[in-house]
Structure formats: C-alpha cells, structure tokens
Amino acid sequence: QVQLVESGGGLVQAGGSLRLSCEASGGTFVTYTMGWFRQAPAKEREFVSVINWSDMTKYADSVKGRFTISRDNARNTVYLQMNSLKPEDTAVYYCAVAFRGPGLSSKEYTYWGQGTQVSVSS
C-alpha cells in the first residue's frame, strides 16, 4: 500500500509560478514511476508529466517548456515546478504511482493522491 499526499497548490496570477510536492509513504519509492495528472471542471483527467526510476521525463505538449518534474528519492517526494502559468492550467492536480509502463495513461497508475487545487487568474 502506498499513500500519496500532495501540497503546494493555490491561487496565482497568470505568469506566476507554483511548486507542487507529492510525498509518498510505503513501498520502495526509488523504483516507482511517478506521474502528475490534472482535471479541470467538466473535463477528463489528463496527463501532465511523468518521471521514472532513472529520471527519464515526459511532458504533455501543453506544459512543455513551462513545467519541470523532478524527484528526491531521499525524501520520497516528487515535485512539479510550474512556471508561466496560464488560466487554462487551472485544475485539480494529482500525483500517482505506476509500477510498469511508460506512465502516459492514467490506466497505468495504481495509487493516487487526493489532489491539490491550482487556480490561475487572468
């Protein structure tokens, strides 16, 4: 069993920055593929970014060049640095754990956090 707790969300103006954190407990964090997803009101949950055990990363086209995913295995934590935020980035952001696969689909993930709200005003 893996528990995930996200933090760092909030309200920010367009062009601003936020850093989300997701701390994991249980299991062997260093082996996990960690992903970030987001869900806006009345929309499907969508992939944002993923980092695997060897620090390979991928990003959705909509956030490429603005968001950076990283991990600190000593702290069992994955981060999402979000810069140049836009109103369309407004959503609940979730972190999740996958044990196999490239981590681009929500179906690959086994454990999910409770989510943290990010709101970007124009």
Backbone as ProteinMPNN parsed JSONL, in Angstrom:
{"seq_chain_A": "QVQLVESGGGLVQAGGSLRLSCEASGGTFVTYTMGWFRQAPAKEREFVSVINWSDMTKYADSVKGRFTISRDNARNTVYLQMNSLKPEDTAVYYCAVAFRGPGLSSKEYTYWGQGTQVSVSS", "coords_chain_A": {"N_chain_A": [[0.846, -1.19, 0.0], [0.551, 2.185, -0.872], [0.743, 5.494, 0.129], [-0.089, 8.775, -0.864], [0.557, 12.201, -0.659], [-0.3, 15.308, -1.697], [0.824, 18.704, -2.017], [1.073, 22.322, -2.066], [-0.522, 23.632, -3.892], [-2.605, 26.417, -4.983], [-3.76, 29.843, -5.373], [-2.882, 31.848, -8.057], [-1.626, 34.526, -10.059], [-1.844, 34.903, -13.644], [1.09, 34.055, -15.411], [2.572, 33.661, -13.18], [4.18, 31.462, -10.727], [4.187, 28.161, -9.298], [5.05, 25.529, -7.025], [4.439, 22.216, -6.857], [4.27, 19.534, -4.538], [4.659, 16.069, -3.807], [4.47, 13.675, -1.527], [5.424, 10.395, -0.83], [4.527, 7.441, 0.948], [5.29, 4.202, 2.168], [6.252, 1.192, 0.603], [8.767, 1.084, -2.041], [10.101, 3.819, -2.937], [12.086, 4.668, -4.745], [11.941, 3.012, -6.906], [9.651, 3.602, -8.25], [7.54, 4.748, -10.932], [6.564, 7.996, -11.26], [3.816, 10.077, -11.675], [2.175, 13.095, -12.793], [-1.074, 14.314, -13.036], [-3.941, 16.15, -14.193], [-7.161, 17.612, -13.589], [-9.665, 19.48, -14.853], [-12.709, 21.336, -14.203], [-15.55, 19.622, -15.395], [-14.097, 18.282, -17.302], [-12.039, 15.65, -18.723], [-9.659, 13.709, -16.836], [-6.272, 14.5, -17.342], [-3.032, 13.731, -18.642], [-0.035, 15.155, -17.381], [2.757, 15.127, -16.668], [5.58, 12.905, -16.286], [7.955, 10.987, -14.431], [10.47, 8.582, -14.367], [12.139, 5.759, -12.731], [14.744, 6.098, -13.493], [15.029, 8.759, -13.87], [14.112, 9.636, -16.319], [12.057, 11.762, -18.205], [8.805, 12.943, -19.253], [6.525, 15.138, -20.923], [3.314, 16.677, -21.263], [2.293, 18.255, -24.281], [1.118, 20.707, -23.851], [2.281, 21.771, -21.593], [4.952, 21.702, -21.9], [8.181, 23.048, -21.626], [7.382, 24.875, -19.77], [6.702, 23.605, -17.376], [8.387, 21.603, -14.929], [9.338, 18.443, -13.926], [10.564, 16.661, -11.119], [12.423, 14.563, -8.839], [13.08, 13.556, -5.46], [14.641, 11.145, -4.072], [15.587, 10.623, -1.539], [13.841, 11.942, 0.069], [11.479, 10.794, -0.587], [9.814, 12.08, -2.437], [8.137, 13.735, -5.089], [8.247, 16.426, -7.377], [6.59, 19.179, -8.971], [7.417, 21.767, -10.771], [5.969, 24.675, -11.739], [5.893, 27.095, -14.076], [5.263, 30.305, -15.643], [2.438, 30.303, -15.602], [-0.878, 29.738, -16.851], [-4.32, 30.719, -17.297], [-5.687, 28.481, -18.274], [-4.391, 26.408, -17.072], [-5.629, 25.941, -14.748], [-6.872, 23.664, -12.454], [-7.511, 20.59, -10.643], [-4.742, 19.027, -9.36], [-3.145, 15.932, -9.496], [-0.979, 13.503, -8.076], [0.533, 10.348, -8.837], [1.267, 6.807, -8.679], [2.951, 4.486, -10.694], [3.677, 1.124, -11.625], [4.553, -0.129, -13.833], [5.044, 0.24, -17.388], [5.071, 3.141, -19.621], [3.859, 5.275, -18.38], [2.103, 7.2, -19.372], [-0.59, 7.072, -19.515], [-3.527, 7.282, -17.507], [-4.52, 4.857, -16.787], [-2.414, 3.215, -16.215], [-1.654, 3.642, -13.656], [-1.548, 2.942, -10.175], [-1.829, 3.894, -7.544], [-3.152, 6.879, -6.121], [-2.974, 10.33, -5.206], [-4.806, 12.7, -3.143], [-5.226, 15.033, -4.427], [-4.558, 18.474, -5.332], [-5.593, 21.815, -5.453], [-5.107, 24.031, -8.122], [-5.306, 27.28, -9.097], [-5.484, 29.714, -11.56], [-5.519, 33.039, -12.176], [-6.637, 35.473, -14.546]], "CA_chain_A": [[0.0, 0.0, 0.0], [1.3, 3.429, -0.982], [-0.039, 6.701, 0.374], [0.464, 9.951, -1.525], [-0.008, 13.451, -0.167], [0.129, 16.462, -2.483], [0.741, 20.027, -1.404], [1.667, 23.377, -2.866], [-1.473, 24.309, -4.748], [-3.061, 27.719, -4.524], [-4.235, 30.817, -6.353], [-1.769, 32.649, -8.559], [-1.954, 35.277, -11.271], [-1.232, 34.433, -14.886], [2.504, 34.382, -15.483], [3.215, 33.302, -11.932], [4.748, 30.116, -10.549], [3.893, 27.345, -8.125], [5.709, 24.235, -6.997], [3.68, 21.164, -6.199], [5.031, 18.426, -3.957], [3.898, 14.848, -3.546], [5.269, 12.782, -0.687], [4.925, 9.026, -0.816], [4.903, 6.583, 2.067], [5.01, 2.81, 1.858], [6.898, 0.669, -0.588], [10.125, 1.471, -2.4], [9.872, 4.987, -3.788], [13.097, 4.832, -5.772], [11.599, 2.174, -8.063], [8.349, 3.982, -8.801], [7.272, 5.782, -11.921], [5.682, 8.985, -10.632], [3.174, 10.926, -12.663], [1.247, 14.165, -12.438], [-2.238, 14.484, -13.891], [-4.807, 17.233, -13.743], [-8.546, 17.532, -14.029], [-10.423, 20.731, -14.767], [-14.157, 21.084, -14.096], [-16.265, 19.113, -16.565], [-13.153, 17.732, -18.283], [-11.405, 14.388, -18.37], [-8.332, 13.802, -16.247], [-5.282, 14.465, -18.411], [-1.613, 13.577, -18.31], [0.78, 16.371, -17.345], [4.182, 14.823, -16.717], [5.982, 11.664, -15.624], [9.383, 10.745, -14.233], [10.628, 7.181, -13.976], [13.159, 5.467, -11.731], [16.052, 6.553, -13.978], [14.889, 10.202, -14.086], [13.598, 9.989, -17.646], [10.849, 12.557, -18.039], [7.982, 13.285, -20.41], [5.576, 16.202, -20.633], [2.263, 16.989, -22.221], [2.684, 19.381, -25.132], [0.553, 21.952, -23.322], [3.083, 22.294, -20.476], [6.368, 21.567, -22.231], [8.904, 24.308, -21.575], [6.905, 25.687, -18.634], [6.678, 22.773, -16.174], [9.521, 20.699, -14.748], [9.148, 17.407, -12.922], [11.805, 16.171, -10.527], [12.183, 13.706, -7.687], [14.102, 13.465, -4.43], [14.427, 9.812, -3.516], [15.887, 10.648, -0.101], [12.652, 12.485, 0.725], [10.295, 10.107, -1.13], [8.98, 13.174, -2.904], [8.208, 14.186, -6.465], [7.88, 17.826, -7.477], [6.217, 19.735, -10.264], [7.633, 23.2, -10.815], [5.099, 25.221, -12.782], [6.197, 28.493, -14.367], [4.47, 30.932, -16.711], [1.117, 29.693, -15.507], [-1.949, 30.308, -17.657], [-5.649, 30.377, -16.745], [-6.072, 27.131, -18.691], [-3.738, 25.433, -16.191], [-6.479, 25.772, -13.579], [-7.344, 22.283, -12.329], [-7.005, 19.825, -9.507], [-3.56, 18.28, -9.785], [-2.974, 14.677, -8.774], [0.183, 12.67, -8.342], [0.169, 8.943, -8.855], [2.353, 5.823, -8.767], [2.806, 3.38, -11.629], [4.709, 0.1, -11.434], [5.014, -0.591, -15.143], [4.56, 1.068, -18.489], [5.697, 4.457, -19.752], [3.249, 6.235, -17.464], [1.433, 8.273, -20.089], [-2.034, 6.895, -19.378], [-3.976, 7.128, -16.126], [-4.816, 3.441, -16.549], [-1.195, 2.542, -15.773], [-1.344, 4.047, -12.296], [-2.212, 2.141, -9.154], [-2.148, 4.702, -6.368], [-3.375, 8.289, -6.41], [-3.155, 11.245, -4.101], [-6.144, 13.297, -3.005], [-5.291, 16.184, -5.313], [-4.373, 19.824, -4.812], [-6.194, 22.757, -6.387], [-4.321, 25.123, -8.693], [-6.183, 28.244, -9.765], [-4.705, 30.774, -12.191], [-6.406, 34.134, -12.566], [-6.148, 36.242, -15.706]], "C_chain_A": [[0.883, 1.242, 0.0], [0.34, 4.583, -0.733], [0.689, 7.89, -0.246], [-0.233, 11.192, -0.989], [0.576, 14.603, -0.974], [0.003, 17.739, -1.666], [1.302, 21.046, -2.377], [0.72, 24.094, -3.802], [-1.862, 25.653, -4.18], [-3.565, 28.565, -5.667], [-3.066, 31.703, -6.759], [-2.245, 33.396, -9.804], [-1.27, 34.664, -12.48], [0.202, 34.946, -14.977], [3.28, 34.007, -14.233], [3.683, 31.859, -11.892], [4.215, 29.461, -9.281], [4.748, 26.091, -8.201], [4.858, 23.265, -6.202], [4.634, 20.094, -5.674], [4.095, 17.248, -3.74], [4.807, 13.904, -2.776], [4.607, 11.419, -0.624], [5.382, 8.305, 0.451], [4.461, 5.159, 1.75], [5.732, 2.387, 0.592], [8.295, 1.222, -0.806], [10.062, 2.59, -3.422], [10.834, 5.033, -4.968], [12.761, 4.031, -7.037], [10.354, 2.637, -8.801], [8.474, 4.905, -10.005], [6.236, 6.714, -11.302], [5.115, 9.916, -11.691], [2.357, 12.029, -12.025], [0.148, 14.22, -13.495], [-3.026, 15.675, -13.369], [-6.207, 17.048, -14.322], [-9.228, 18.862, -13.776], [-11.91, 20.399, -14.7], [-14.758, 20.671, -15.435], [-15.337, 18.584, -17.657], [-12.588, 16.422, -17.784], [-10.063, 14.659, -17.683], [-7.301, 13.65, -17.363], [-3.866, 14.37, -17.868], [-0.917, 14.93, -18.354], [2.258, 16.031, -17.52], [4.445, 13.525, -15.986], [7.498, 11.637, -15.5], [9.536, 9.306, -13.771], [11.809, 7.005, -13.027], [14.534, 5.966, -12.158], [16.031, 8.04, -14.342], [14.585, 10.577, -15.532], [12.265, 10.698, -17.458], [10.11, 12.74, -19.371], [6.966, 14.323, -19.962], [4.479, 16.24, -21.686], [2.704, 18.205, -23.03], [2.24, 20.711, -24.544], [1.401, 22.564, -22.201], [4.575, 22.265, -20.771], [7.026, 22.936, -22.278], [8.487, 25.211, -20.425], [6.951, 24.916, -17.32], [7.919, 21.882, -16.148], [9.206, 19.722, -13.631], [10.508, 16.956, -12.409], [11.443, 15.291, -9.33], [13.373, 13.755, -6.742], [13.869, 12.14, -3.718], [14.711, 9.759, -2.013], [14.676, 11.145, 0.698], [11.362, 11.797, 0.269], [9.297, 11.105, -1.724], [9.218, 13.455, -4.389], [7.657, 15.608, -6.516], [7.4, 18.153, -8.887], [6.357, 21.251, -10.166], [6.864, 23.749, -12.011], [5.378, 26.716, -12.926], [5.307, 28.999, -15.496], [3.055, 30.364, -16.754], [0.071, 30.478, -16.29], [-3.296, 29.948, -17.022], [-6.092, 28.958, -17.118], [-5.339, 26.039, -17.921], [-4.57, 25.18, -14.93], [-7.098, 24.379, -13.556], [-6.979, 21.756, -10.953], [-5.87, 18.946, -10.033], [-3.365, 17.078, -8.873], [-1.614, 14.075, -9.083], [-0.234, 11.203, -8.206], [1.401, 8.082, -9.05], [1.997, 4.759, -9.789], [3.957, 2.408, -11.424], [5.237, -0.431, -12.753], [4.458, 0.331, -16.198], [5.23, 2.424, -18.513], [5.063, 5.531, -18.883], [2.551, 7.381, -18.137], [-0.08, 8.207, -19.957], [-2.402, 6.702, -17.918], [-4.253, 5.671, -15.787], [-3.604, 2.673, -16.034], [-0.915, 2.753, -14.295], [-2.198, 3.317, -11.272], [-2.666, 2.966, -7.96], [-2.197, 6.175, -6.751], [-3.447, 9.086, -5.114], [-4.552, 11.857, -4.114], [-6.316, 14.519, -3.891], [-5.073, 17.501, -4.592], [-4.849, 20.81, -5.88], [-5.186, 23.814, -6.816], [-5.289, 26.021, -9.453], [-5.33, 29.401, -10.276], [-5.668, 31.838, -12.688], [-5.783, 34.939, -13.713], [-5.978, 37.722, -15.366]], "O_chain_A": [[1.838, 1.341, 0.77], [-0.744, 4.638, -1.314], [1.912, 8.001, -0.166], [-1.458, 11.231, -0.878], [1.781, 14.85, -0.946], [-0.814, 17.836, -0.75], [1.923, 20.694, -3.379], [1.11, 25.067, -4.446], [-1.507, 25.996, -3.052], [-3.772, 28.081, -6.78], [-2.352, 32.239, -5.911], [-3.15, 32.947, -10.507], [-0.246, 33.991, -12.357], [0.491, 36.101, -14.667], [4.51, 34.032, -14.23], [3.598, 31.13, -12.881], [3.843, 30.136, -8.322], [5.124, 25.642, -9.284], [4.593, 23.474, -5.018], [5.66, 19.794, -6.284], [2.896, 17.417, -3.518], [5.792, 13.398, -3.313], [3.403, 11.299, -0.399], [6.483, 8.536, 0.953], [3.41, 4.935, 1.15], [5.809, 3.146, -0.373], [8.924, 1.754, 0.109], [9.979, 2.343, -4.625], [10.438, 5.399, -6.075], [13.254, 4.349, -8.12], [10.039, 2.114, -9.87], [9.385, 5.729, -10.088], [5.168, 6.276, -10.874], [5.854, 10.474, -12.502], [1.908, 11.921, -10.884], [0.418, 14.176, -14.696], [-2.808, 16.144, -12.252], [-6.407, 16.431, -15.368], [-9.351, 19.31, -12.637], [-12.324, 19.308, -15.093], [-14.505, 21.292, -16.467], [-15.747, 18.452, -18.81], [-12.642, 16.113, -16.593], [-9.422, 15.685, -17.912], [-7.435, 12.781, -18.226], [-3.555, 14.864, -16.784], [-1.17, 15.746, -19.24], [2.93, 16.569, -18.4], [3.637, 13.09, -15.165], [8.222, 12.18, -16.334], [8.813, 8.858, -12.882], [12.405, 7.983, -12.576], [15.394, 6.229, -11.317], [16.921, 8.52, -15.044], [14.784, 11.727, -15.925], [11.441, 10.28, -16.645], [10.702, 12.698, -20.45], [6.592, 14.387, -18.79], [4.692, 15.881, -22.844], [3.404, 19.079, -22.519], [2.913, 21.726, -24.72], [1.256, 23.747, -21.894], [5.376, 22.752, -19.973], [6.503, 23.869, -22.888], [9.159, 26.201, -20.135], [7.207, 25.499, -16.267], [8.43, 21.466, -17.188], [8.851, 20.125, -12.523], [11.478, 16.879, -13.163], [10.3, 15.283, -8.873], [14.513, 13.965, -7.157], [12.994, 12.036, -2.859], [14.134, 8.939, -1.299], [14.517, 10.801, 1.869], [10.273, 12.179, 0.696], [8.088, 10.979, -1.53], [10.349, 13.416, -4.873], [6.721, 15.951, -5.793], [7.761, 17.488, -9.858], [5.528, 21.928, -9.558], [7.085, 23.337, -13.149], [5.128, 27.497, -12.008], [4.68, 28.216, -16.21], [2.55, 29.995, -17.814], [0.124, 31.705, -16.381], [-3.387, 28.966, -16.285], [-6.801, 28.311, -16.347], [-5.636, 24.858, -18.101], [-4.242, 24.297, -14.137], [-7.761, 23.964, -14.507], [-6.239, 22.39, -10.201], [-6.025, 18.223, -11.017], [-3.412, 17.19, -7.648], [-1.149, 14.13, -10.221], [-1.221, 10.876, -7.546], [2.438, 8.549, -9.519], [0.901, 4.198, -9.769], [5.071, 2.811, -11.091], [6.262, -1.111, -12.783], [3.531, 1.102, -15.951], [5.883, 2.819, -17.547], [5.661, 6.585, -18.668], [2.41, 8.448, -17.538], [-0.775, 9.179, -20.254], [-1.681, 6.038, -17.174], [-4.222, 5.293, -14.616], [-3.756, 1.587, -15.473], [-0.028, 2.106, -13.736], [-3.395, 3.102, -11.467], [-3.758, 2.76, -7.431], [-1.416, 6.656, -7.573], [-3.908, 8.6, -4.081], [-5.367, 11.563, -4.989], [-7.436, 14.991, -4.084], [-5.361, 17.632, -3.403], [-4.543, 20.654, -7.062], [-4.503, 24.415, -5.986], [-6.003, 25.565, -10.346], [-4.555, 29.994, -9.526], [-6.53, 31.566, -13.523], [-4.562, 35.058, -13.82], [-5.577, 38.511, -16.222]]}, "name": "protein", "num_of_chains": 1, "seq": "QVQLVESGGGLVQAGGSLRLSCEASGGTFVTYTMGWFRQAPAKEREFVSVINWSDMTKYADSVKGRFTISRDNARNTVYLQMNSLKPEDTAVYYCAVAFRGPGLSSKEYTYWGQGTQVSVSS"}
